Amino acid sequence: MTSSVSASVSTVRAFGPSLLTLASLALAATLSQNAIAAAAVKASVETPLIARSALFGNPVKSGAQLSPDGQWLSWMAPVNGVMNVWVAPADKPEAAKSITESKDRPIPGHFWSGNSQQVLFVKDNAGDENFHLYGVDIKTGAQRDYTPFDKVRVRPTGFSTRRVDEILVGINNRDPRWHDVHLLNLKTGELKLVMQADGYAGFQADNDLNLRLALRPNAAGGMDFFKVQDGKVEDKPYLSTNLENSSTSPLGFTHDGKTLYWMDSRESDTTAVIAEDVASGKRTVLAQDARADLGDTLRDPASGVVQAYAVEYLNSEWKFLDKALKADFDWLQKQLGKGEVYVASRTRNDDKWIVGIDPVSKVAATYLYDRKAKKLQALYVARPELQGAPLVDMHGVEIKARDGLILPSYLTLPKDADKNGDGKADKPVPMVLFVHGGPWARDGHGYNGYHQWLANRGYAVLAVNFRASTGFGKKFLNAGNKQWGLAMHNDLLDAVDWAVKQGVTTKDKVAIMGGSYGGYAALAGVAFTPTTFACAVDIVGPSNLETLLSTIPPYWEAGRKQMYSRMGDPTTEEGKAILRAASPLYKADQIVRPLLIGQGANDPRVKQAESDQIVQAMQAKKIPVTYVLYPDEGHGFNKPNNRIGFNAVAEAFLGQCLGGRVEPLGETVRQSTAQVVTGAEHVPGLEAAAKK
């Protein structure tokens, strides 16, 4: 359920252990304004306020790519306030022109066809995640919908450096549960069925677009892997995993089809990068790290051979198998300075790269790198409004849970609470526990707009990789099985205790906030431990795990068994009991702290009903709650006006609760599509700001 609140987006004036009436809550909001304003004036003398629009509005440019032949540059940039695709000759970036014209919803990203003649992108409708695949001919400007089907989600499946006019795509138009593989001709738009996918979670193709491997979920909660010969799936799997080793998966073939790379955890706790000789079956460990799972690799664009791999524990570290590639990275690091160097795109003959640097506390920049000439050309700074802004660093920390499990986490401190930037708090400040989605995902090190925003408002921000998070080995992942609301929740509580002991914050000044699973964690925080958190912000979080599992999208069918194994099986009485006990809905009557809920009406993962039902349960008990609904959003807020608008509401809400600085709501709510379903009176200024 990873959110785009990214994701994917996500305390003080505690209103006391007893339930406030609506009238007293409104009075508390009014009385708090003078204190909040005074605190904001005092803090602003030291640290300028960063505008929400600079953090959460559209970037000037983002997502640069090179065409495979190196002749073209492309990136995302706004057209009339909506993110679209722009293309320019590689030697004339200033001549860029928009080639798409989305008017209603941002295009999330794009990629190039192998023939360098089309730019491809996927786009849904109002957040419903029924993604269509589109292509634009860069010479004629003609746009084509390659998958013009209703209620269908396309899945790009295979690409080739040889069959450059074709790609493989999975389409679930025959059966919404399974993505049948089709060969798509990018020039004619013809779709030819290659293989029906009944029961198969996916397929692995080689560089000639031949299906070579089929994946099917098994009763053990893992996958069976079958070889595919001459278009037919073999009867027996040649490799199988169970729930414990479910992170094992193929990474792809070399272009000659002779080697298949794997991310494999069957023989170790963390995943290793494995090279399998297809002919002999011999498997060789290329890389492994006891601290973290591997899997992110850099591969030669001409041969598909793995050249480098990333280890991400507290920070991301690239390790090199190719000496020439290491020399490039060393040179780039020297030129670009402090921060993580990353490669976003490479030409087919590998002479040009798109590279970037993420210094976390400074504005990230993107460059065109000519490898032969050893020349860097600045392309853009994504958010120039943040140049010179008081951004702060993010610090990796290890937190020990009550059972001894080490939780890799990230702490961001306000400037006035960490004046020397060493990651040690100079004084306690209010804190927001910002919980990631998934839960089978992870927080990582790097620039994070939400951390910067909250720290600038005066809050410490703590992001915890609780058990069940991915990336830290199978023991860490599986320690979260059937622990929603139990050990997973305790990890968050233990992290709060750590922050209090470290002098980061005080026990009465902690809010909990997050999206998707993070939204669930926020609901669980105020329902299961009613007085631990001063307030909570839930963004697209489920309140009832039974109804969540009964309404998952049909194309999640392949993962259903694994979800049941990790959460609780709703087809059994035991499983139902586990799910019910972990559902905040059934303890909604215990909520005594302020709660803000944001929801997209078209969310296919966490349906609107998940928010509706807990709001209704609270209203039935006359418990205050603020609920903001967005009719044109899905699992998170992708439209910038909606993102800015909800964060403006959250900022006012947190300011009242924690006493941090607040940028006025202004027109942000009216400029969004927000519908304040209930509780506008509980957030300072929201009633007036929401009037259209």
MARTORMAR-706482 format. One record per residue (C-alpha): residue number from 1; x, y, z. Coordinates in steps of 0.05 Angstrom, whole numbers, plus 5000, padded with zeros to 4 digits. Example, Ala and Ser with C-alpha at 12.3 -4.5 7.8 and 13.67 -1.06 7.14 Angstrom:
<recs>
<1,<5246,4910,5156>> <2,<5273,4979,5143>> 
</recs>
This chain:
<recs>
<1,<5000,5000,5000>> <2,<5060,5046,4992>> <3,<5034,5116,4983>> <4,<5056,5170,4936>> <5,<5055,5218,4997>> <6,<5117,5190,4983>> <7,<5107,5159,4984>> <8,<5111,5134,4965>> <9,<5077,5210,5030>> <10,<5071,5202,5121>> <11,<5055,5336,5422>> <12,<5050,5392,5454>> <13,<4990,5426,5471>> <14,<4961,5357,5485>> <15,<4887,5365,5495>> <16,<4892,5323,5558>> <17,<4873,5252,5575>> <18,<4799,5266,5577>> <19,<4757,5276,5515>> <20,<4744,5349,5498>> <21,<4676,5371,5473>> <22,<4671,5405,5406>> <23,<4661,5472,5440>> <24,<4721,5467,5486>> <25,<4765,5443,5427>> <26,<4745,5504,5387>> <27,<4760,5548,5447>> <28,<4828,5516,5456>> <29,<4843,5530,5383>> <30,<4825,5603,5392>> <31,<4866,5612,5455>> <32,<4926,5579,5425>> <33,<4935,5628,5368>> <34,<4970,5683,5407>> <35,<5021,5634,5434>> <36,<5033,5603,5366>> <37,<5041,5671,5333>> <38,<5091,5693,5387>> <39,<5132,5630,5378>> <40,<5132,5638,5303>> <41,<5157,5710,5308>> <42,<5213,5690,5355>> <43,<5236,5631,5312>> <44,<5232,5669,5246>> <45,<5286,5717,5272>> <46,<5335,5658,5268>> <47,<5308,5616,5210>> <48,<5269,5643,5151>> <49,<5204,5607,5135>> <50,<5207,5565,5072>> <51,<5144,5572,5030>> <52,<5103,5508,5022>> <53,<5097,5523,4948>> <54,<5173,5519,4941>> <55,<5174,5451,4974>> <56,<5111,5419,4946>> <57,<5095,5456,4882>> <58,<5117,5433,4814>> <59,<5192,5430,4802>> <60,<5218,5473,4746>> <61,<5244,5410,4713>> <62,<5254,5338,4735>> <63,<5267,5267,4711>> <64,<5316,5281,4654>> <65,<5329,5224,4605>> <66,<5374,5213,4545>> <67,<5348,5178,4483>> <68,<5386,5112,4471>> <69,<5421,5142,4410>> <70,<5442,5203,4450>> <71,<5410,5252,4401>> <72,<5355,5276,4447>> <73,<5344,5301,4518>> <74,<5277,5297,4553>> <75,<5250,5318,4621>> <76,<5187,5334,4658>> <77,<5165,5407,4665>> <78,<5100,5445,4675>> <79,<5054,5467,4620>> <80,<5000,5513,4648>> <81,<5015,5485,4717>> <82,<5012,5411,4697>> <83,<5074,5367,4691>> <84,<5086,5346,4619>> <85,<5142,5317,4577>> <86,<5192,5363,4542>> <87,<5243,5344,4489>> <88,<5305,5380,4462>> <89,<5364,5363,4418>> <90,<5420,5338,4463>> <91,<5466,5394,4439>> <92,<5412,5448,4447>> <93,<5376,5439,4513>> <94,<5351,5511,4507>> <95,<5309,5490,4447>> <96,<5264,5445,4488>> <97,<5190,5440,4470>> <98,<5132,5405,4505>> <99,<5108,5344,4467>> <100,<5049,5325,4513>> <101,<4990,5366,4534>> <102,<4960,5336,4597>> <103,<4913,5388,4626>> <104,<4881,5352,4684>> <105,<4933,5310,4719>> <106,<5010,5308,4720>> <107,<5045,5256,4677>> <108,<5084,5217,4730>> <109,<5145,5202,4687>> <110,<5169,5178,4619>> <111,<5219,5134,4582>> <112,<5247,5126,4512>> <113,<5233,5074,4460>> <114,<5292,5033,4437>> <115,<5290,5066,4368>> <116,<5296,5136,4399>> <117,<5235,5158,4359>> <118,<5181,5156,4412>> <119,<5174,5180,4483>> <120,<5130,5133,4524>> <121,<5092,5148,4587>> <122,<5036,5120,4630>> <123,<4978,5159,4658>> <124,<4915,5144,4697>> <125,<4850,5181,4708>> <126,<4841,5220,4773>> <127,<4884,5172,4813>> <128,<4847,5108,4796>> <129,<4914,5074,4777>> <130,<4884,5045,4713>> <131,<4946,5066,4675>> <132,<4946,5070,4599>> <133,<5010,5069,4558>> <134,<5019,5128,4511>> <135,<5071,5144,4459>> <136,<5090,5208,4424>> <137,<5128,5211,4359>> <138,<5181,5264,4370>> <139,<5184,5285,4297>> <140,<5109,5290,4281>> <141,<5083,5303,4352>> <142,<5029,5251,4341>> <143,<5006,5219,4406>> <144,<4977,5149,4410>> <145,<4942,5111,4466>> <146,<4971,5041,4458>> <147,<4924,5010,4509>> <148,<4855,5042,4497>> <149,<4817,4997,4544>> <150,<4770,5014,4602>> <151,<4790,4995,4673>> <152,<4856,4965,4650>> <153,<4925,4974,4680>> <154,<4984,4966,4633>> <155,<5050,4937,4657>> <156,<5113,4946,4614>> <157,<5145,4877,4613>> <158,<5204,4873,4565>> <159,<5251,4918,4526>> <160,<5304,4904,4473>> <161,<5366,4938,4445>> <162,<5357,4898,4381>> <163,<5282,4897,4369>> <164,<5278,4972,4378>> <165,<5209,4982,4348>> <166,<5176,4935,4396>> <167,<5165,4923,4471>> <168,<5128,4873,4513>> <169,<5070,4897,4555>> <170,<5024,4862,4605>> <171,<4950,4880,4599>> <172,<4895,4855,4644>> <173,<4837,4869,4596>> <174,<4816,4795,4591>> <175,<4818,4780,4665>> <176,<4830,4838,4713>> <177,<4872,4793,4759>> <178,<4925,4774,4708>> <179,<4968,4812,4659>> <180,<4971,4775,4592>> <181,<5036,4789,4555>> <182,<5030,4824,4488>> <183,<5081,4845,4436>> <184,<5069,4919,4420>> <185,<5093,4949,4355>> <186,<5108,5021,4372>> <187,<5102,5045,4300>> <188,<5036,5012,4282>> <189,<5005,5004,4350>> <190,<4991,4930,4336>> <191,<4984,4886,4398>> <192,<4998,4812,4390>> <193,<4984,4763,4446>> <194,<5047,4726,4467>> <195,<5024,4689,4529>> <196,<4962,4685,4572>> <197,<4979,4697,4644>> <198,<4928,4656,4683>> <199,<4957,4647,4752>> <200,<5024,4678,4735>> <201,<5049,4739,4773>> <202,<5097,4759,4718>> <203,<5148,4740,4666>> <204,<5221,4753,4652>> <205,<5241,4766,4580>> <206,<5309,4768,4548>> <207,<5338,4822,4502>> <208,<5305,4790,4441>> <209,<5236,4796,4475>> <210,<5231,4721,4485>> <211,<5197,4701,4550>> <212,<5247,4659,4589>> <213,<5219,4655,4659>> <214,<5149,4653,4690>> <215,<5132,4669,4762>> <216,<5073,4639,4799>> <217,<5053,4649,4872>> <218,<5053,4586,4914>> <219,<5018,4561,4977>> <220,<5081,4574,5018>> <221,<5075,4649,5009>> <222,<5131,4653,4959>> <223,<5140,4642,4885>> <224,<5152,4584,4838>> <225,<5198,4600,4780>> <226,<5187,4562,4715>> <227,<5231,4561,4653>> <228,<5196,4580,4588>> <229,<5218,4542,4526>> <230,<5192,4559,4456>> <231,<5133,4597,4484>> <232,<5112,4543,4533>> <233,<5118,4543,4609>> <234,<5150,4479,4636>> <235,<5107,4436,4682>> <236,<5154,4437,4742>> <237,<5187,4497,4774>> <238,<5263,4497,4774>> <239,<5267,4543,4834>> <240,<5218,4559,4890>> <241,<5215,4606,4949>> <242,<5172,4609,5011>> <243,<5148,4668,5053>> <244,<5214,4674,5089>> <245,<5253,4680,5024>> <246,<5201,4719,4985>> <247,<5250,4776,4970>> <248,<5285,4729,4921>> <249,<5271,4751,4849>> <250,<5304,4756,4781>> <251,<5339,4820,4760>> <252,<5344,4803,4686>> <253,<5387,4772,4632>> <254,<5451,4796,4600>> <255,<5438,4816,4527>> <256,<5467,4752,4501>> <257,<5417,4713,4543>> <258,<5472,4671,4574>> <259,<5470,4699,4645>> <260,<5409,4711,4690>> <261,<5420,4757,4750>> <262,<5382,4746,4815>> <263,<5370,4781,4880>> <264,<5371,4720,4925>> <265,<5364,4711,5000>> <266,<5355,4635,5004>> <267,<5425,4622,5030>> <268,<5434,4684,5073>> <269,<5395,4735,5114>> <270,<5405,4792,5065>> <271,<5396,4787,4991>> <272,<5458,4776,4948>> <273,<5468,4792,4875>> <274,<5475,4724,4840>> <275,<5497,4709,4769>> <276,<5467,4644,4742>> <277,<5498,4611,4681>> <278,<5436,4593,4641>> <279,<5467,4533,4606>> <280,<5499,4499,4665>> <281,<5456,4527,4722>> <282,<5519,4547,4760>> <283,<5507,4605,4808>> <284,<5560,4654,4829>> <285,<5554,4706,4884>> <286,<5575,4773,4856>> <287,<5561,4815,4918>> <288,<5532,4812,4987>> <289,<5529,4855,5050>> <290,<5509,4832,5119>> <291,<5478,4899,5136>> <292,<5428,4907,5080>> <293,<5395,4875,5020>> <294,<5425,4886,4952>> <295,<5388,4893,4887>> <296,<5398,4962,4858>> <297,<5450,4954,4804>> <298,<5482,4991,4746>> <299,<5488,4949,4683>> <300,<5525,4961,4619>> <301,<5473,4988,4569>> <302,<5507,4951,4512>> <303,<5515,4882,4544>> <304,<5470,4882,4606>> <305,<5529,4860,4650>> <306,<5526,4883,4722>> <307,<5580,4936,4734>> <308,<5562,4963,4803>> <309,<5513,4951,4860>> <310,<5486,4994,4916>> <311,<5487,4979,4990>> <312,<5437,5021,5028>> <313,<5439,5014,5103>> <314,<5438,5083,5135>> <315,<5469,5115,5073>> <316,<5473,5091,5001>> <317,<5541,5066,4979>> <318,<5559,5045,4909>> <319,<5607,4987,4901>> <320,<5640,4975,4834>> <321,<5656,4912,4795>> <322,<5678,4954,4735>> <323,<5740,4996,4747>> <324,<5725,5045,4691>> <325,<5657,5060,4720>> <326,<5688,5072,4789>> <327,<5736,5121,4757>> <328,<5677,5160,4729>> <329,<5642,5162,4796>> <330,<5706,5184,4831>> <331,<5715,5240,4781>> <332,<5642,5261,4786>> <333,<5645,5261,4862>> <334,<5706,5306,4860>> <335,<5672,5355,4813>> <336,<5604,5356,4846>> <337,<5625,5355,4919>> <338,<5588,5328,4979>> <339,<5527,5286,4968>> <340,<5505,5222,4933>> <341,<5522,5219,4859>> <342,<5471,5181,4818>> <343,<5463,5163,4745>> <344,<5393,5173,4718>> <345,<5404,5155,4644>> <346,<5458,5127,4597>> <347,<5462,5124,4522>> <348,<5467,5057,4488>> <349,<5541,5066,4471>> <350,<5551,5095,4541>> <351,<5585,5159,4519>> <352,<5535,5206,4553>> <353,<5501,5203,4621>> <354,<5449,5243,4659>> <355,<5478,5250,4728>> <356,<5456,5285,4792>> <357,<5480,5300,4861>> <358,<5437,5298,4925>> <359,<5471,5337,4980>> <360,<5408,5334,5023>> <361,<5417,5402,5055>> <362,<5428,5438,4989>> <363,<5389,5441,4925>> <364,<5399,5380,4880>> <365,<5424,5393,4810>> <366,<5423,5353,4745>> <367,<5478,5350,4692>> <368,<5495,5322,4624>> <369,<5561,5284,4629>> <370,<5605,5271,4568>> <371,<5647,5212,4589>> <372,<5700,5217,4535>> <373,<5711,5291,4541>> <374,<5704,5289,4617>> <375,<5656,5348,4613>> <376,<5597,5367,4655>> <377,<5541,5411,4629>> <378,<5491,5438,4680>> <379,<5420,5424,4657>> <380,<5376,5449,4714>> <381,<5363,5456,4787>> <382,<5295,5424,4800>> <383,<5274,5474,4854>> <384,<5312,5539,4845>> <385,<5267,5573,4897>> <386,<5304,5532,4950>> <387,<5373,5558,4932>> <388,<5397,5593,4994>> <389,<5338,5566,5035>> <390,<5354,5542,5106>> <391,<5354,5468,5089>> <392,<5380,5418,5140>> <393,<5415,5351,5139>> <394,<5386,5282,5152>> <395,<5423,5237,5201>> <396,<5422,5161,5202>> <397,<5414,5132,5272>> <398,<5406,5063,5301>> <399,<5350,5053,5352>> <400,<5344,4990,5394>> <401,<5274,4961,5401>> <402,<5252,4930,5466>> <403,<5269,4860,5441>> <404,<5338,4881,5418>> <405,<5323,4889,5343>> <406,<5362,4948,5313>> <407,<5317,4997,5275>> <408,<5356,5037,5223>> <409,<5324,5106,5226>> <410,<5332,5178,5204>> <411,<5331,5241,5246>> <412,<5322,5311,5219>> <413,<5330,5369,5267>> <414,<5310,5443,5261>> <415,<5369,5491,5252>> <416,<5360,5523,5321>> <417,<5360,5454,5354>> <418,<5425,5431,5321>> <419,<5466,5493,5308>> <420,<5531,5455,5293>> <421,<5495,5405,5248>> <422,<5522,5343,5282>> <423,<5455,5309,5289>> <424,<5454,5315,5365>> <425,<5398,5357,5394>> <426,<5420,5420,5430>> <427,<5352,5425,5463>> <428,<5286,5387,5462>> <429,<5235,5410,5410>> <430,<5167,5383,5388>> <431,<5174,5322,5343>> <432,<5135,5290,5286>> <433,<5143,5215,5280>> <434,<5137,5208,5204>> <435,<5119,5136,5186>> <436,<5132,5107,5117>> <437,<5080,5070,5075>> <438,<5080,4999,5051>> <439,<5092,4973,5103>> <440,<5137,4931,5058>> <441,<5180,4990,5038>> <442,<5232,5032,5073>> <443,<5256,5101,5090>> <444,<5323,5122,5061>> <445,<5375,5176,5065>> <446,<5368,5236,5019>> <447,<5331,5301,5008>> <448,<5260,5295,5033>> <449,<5211,5353,5024>> <450,<5168,5332,5083>> <451,<5228,5329,5130>> <452,<5252,5397,5107>> <453,<5182,5427,5114>> <454,<5170,5401,5185>> <455,<5240,5418,5209>> <456,<5233,5488,5182>> <457,<5169,5495,5223>> <458,<5207,5478,5286>> <459,<5197,5403,5292>> <460,<5246,5346,5297>> <461,<5228,5292,5247>> <462,<5240,5219,5261>> <463,<5231,5166,5207>> <464,<5236,5095,5232>> <465,<5247,5032,5192>> <466,<5204,4988,5237>> <467,<5203,4912,5231>> <468,<5170,4891,5166>> <469,<5207,4945,5128>> <470,<5245,4919,5068>> <471,<5319,4925,5054>> <472,<5348,4899,5120>> <473,<5345,4824,5110>> <474,<5293,4771,5115>> <475,<5294,4765,5191>> <476,<5278,4839,5197>> <477,<5223,4834,5145>> <478,<5191,4771,5173>> <479,<5194,4797,5244>> <480,<5134,4839,5224>> <481,<5090,4781,5202>> <482,<5022,4789,5235>> <483,<5049,4845,5278>> <484,<5006,4903,5254>> <485,<4987,4942,5316>> <486,<5033,4897,5358>> <487,<5109,4894,5352>> <488,<5108,4940,5291>> <489,<5072,4992,5333>> <490,<5118,4979,5392>> <491,<5178,4995,5348>> <492,<5149,5064,5337>> <493,<5136,5073,5411>> <494,<5207,5051,5427>> <495,<5233,5102,5377>> <496,<5195,5157,5412>> <497,<5224,5135,5479>> <498,<5293,5137,5447>> <499,<5282,5208,5422>> <500,<5259,5230,5491>> <501,<5320,5199,5524>> <502,<5366,5231,5473>> <503,<5338,5300,5488>> <504,<5308,5307,5419>> <505,<5238,5320,5446>> <506,<5194,5312,5508>> <507,<5143,5259,5519>> <508,<5083,5305,5513>> <509,<5105,5338,5448>> <510,<5103,5283,5396>> <511,<5056,5277,5336>> <512,<5049,5217,5290>> <513,<5039,5227,5215>> <514,<5043,5185,5152>> <515,<5011,5160,5088>> <516,<4984,5092,5070>> <517,<5012,5044,5123>> <518,<5039,5108,5156>> <519,<4966,5132,5158>> <520,<4947,5066,5190>> <521,<5003,5076,5241>> <522,<4975,5145,5257>> <523,<4906,5117,5269>> <524,<4935,5060,5310>> <525,<4976,5110,5350>> <526,<4916,5149,5375>> <527,<4869,5089,5380>> <528,<4914,5036,5413>> <529,<4957,5083,5455>> <530,<4909,5141,5465>> <531,<4953,5188,5505>> <532,<5022,5173,5475>> <533,<5015,5222,5417>> <534,<4991,5294,5422>> <535,<4957,5288,5355>> <536,<4957,5249,5290>> <537,<4954,5261,5215>> <538,<4929,5202,5174>> <539,<4936,5206,5098>> <540,<4900,5150,5059>> <541,<4909,5101,5116>> <542,<4865,5038,5127>> <543,<4823,5035,5190>> <544,<4795,4964,5182>> <545,<4842,4910,5158>> <546,<4785,4863,5141>> <547,<4753,4911,5092>> <548,<4821,4932,5067>> <549,<4837,4861,5045>> <550,<4767,4850,5017>> <551,<4773,4910,4970>> <552,<4845,4906,4944>> <553,<4850,4916,4868>> <554,<4839,4852,4828>> <555,<4909,4858,4797>> <556,<4938,4846,4866>> <557,<4914,4774,4863>> <558,<4984,4747,4856>> <559,<5004,4777,4922>> <560,<4940,4759,4960>> <561,<4969,4696,4994>> <562,<5030,4733,5017>> <563,<4989,4791,5045>> <564,<4946,4741,5083>> <565,<5009,4708,5110>> <566,<5038,4774,5133>> <567,<4975,4806,5160>> <568,<4924,4752,5177>> <569,<4880,4707,5134>> <570,<4809,4734,5131>> <571,<4783,4666,5106>> <572,<4798,4636,5175>> <573,<4770,4652,5243>> <574,<4840,4659,5272>> <575,<4859,4707,5216>> <576,<4796,4748,5225>> <577,<4811,4755,5299>> <578,<4882,4780,5284>> <579,<4857,4830,5232>> <580,<4801,4856,5277>> <581,<4848,4864,5336>> <582,<4896,4904,5292>> <583,<4842,4950,5263>> <584,<4838,5020,5293>> <585,<4764,5024,5274>> <586,<4744,4979,5332>> <587,<4779,5023,5382>> <588,<4757,5089,5353>> <589,<4718,5104,5416>> <590,<4784,5108,5455>> <591,<4812,5166,5413>> <592,<4822,5227,5456>> <593,<4873,5266,5417>> <594,<4862,5310,5355>> <595,<4861,5272,5289>> <596,<4866,5299,5218>> <597,<4849,5252,5160>> <598,<4863,5264,5086>> <599,<4834,5217,5032>> <600,<4830,5211,4957>> <601,<4761,5191,4932>> <602,<4789,5148,4876>> <603,<4840,5109,4917>> <604,<4841,5037,4891>> <605,<4886,5011,4946>> <606,<4856,5042,5009>> <607,<4784,5057,4991>> <608,<4749,5120,5013>> <609,<4707,5076,5059>> <610,<4769,5064,5103>> <611,<4768,5137,5123>> <612,<4692,5144,5121>> <613,<4680,5088,5170>> <614,<4727,5112,5225>> <615,<4702,5183,5218>> <616,<4630,5157,5225>> <617,<4650,5115,5286>> <618,<4681,5176,5319>> <619,<4621,5220,5302>> <620,<4575,5168,5333>> <621,<4613,5177,5398>> <622,<4617,5253,5389>> <623,<4692,5251,5384>> <624,<4723,5309,5345>> <625,<4757,5293,5279>> <626,<4775,5333,5217>> <627,<4765,5298,5150>> <628,<4787,5327,5083>> <629,<4768,5290,5019>> <630,<4796,5302,4949>> <631,<4748,5279,4893>> <632,<4803,5279,4840>> <633,<4858,5241,4877>> <634,<4876,5169,4891>> <635,<4928,5139,4937>> <636,<4961,5205,4957>> <637,<4958,5275,4930>> <638,<4991,5282,4861>> <639,<4963,5349,4840>> <640,<5008,5405,4867>> <641,<4950,5448,4890>> <642,<4920,5390,4928>> <643,<4988,5371,4958>> <644,<5001,5443,4979>> <645,<4930,5452,5004>> <646,<4929,5390,5048>> <647,<4997,5405,5076>> <648,<4973,5475,5093>> <649,<4916,5445,5133>> <650,<4964,5396,5166>> <651,<5012,5453,5183>> <652,<4957,5493,5217>> <653,<4934,5429,5253>> <654,<5004,5413,5277>> <655,<5017,5485,5296>> <656,<4957,5484,5343>> <657,<4977,5417,5371>> <658,<5053,5425,5377>> <659,<5063,5500,5376>> <660,<5107,5503,5314>> <661,<5110,5557,5262>> <662,<5052,5564,5213>> <663,<5051,5595,5144>> <664,<4980,5624,5136>> <665,<4930,5581,5099>> <666,<4916,5638,5050>> <667,<4882,5614,4987>> <668,<4913,5544,4988>> <669,<4850,5507,5008>> <670,<4806,5544,4958>> <671,<4856,5532,4903>> <672,<4853,5457,4916>> <673,<4794,5410,4906>> <674,<4789,5397,4981>> <675,<4721,5380,5010>> <676,<4722,5388,5085>> <677,<4673,5334,5103>> <678,<4674,5349,5177>> <679,<4714,5383,5231>> <680,<4735,5448,5197>> <681,<4725,5483,5264>> <682,<4781,5442,5296>> <683,<4836,5471,5252>> <684,<4852,5545,5260>> <685,<4828,5585,5200>> <686,<4802,5525,5161>> <687,<4728,5544,5163>> <688,<4742,5611,5130>> <689,<4795,5583,5083>> <690,<4750,5528,5058>> <691,<4693,5574,5036>> <692,<4690,5575,4960>> 
</recs>
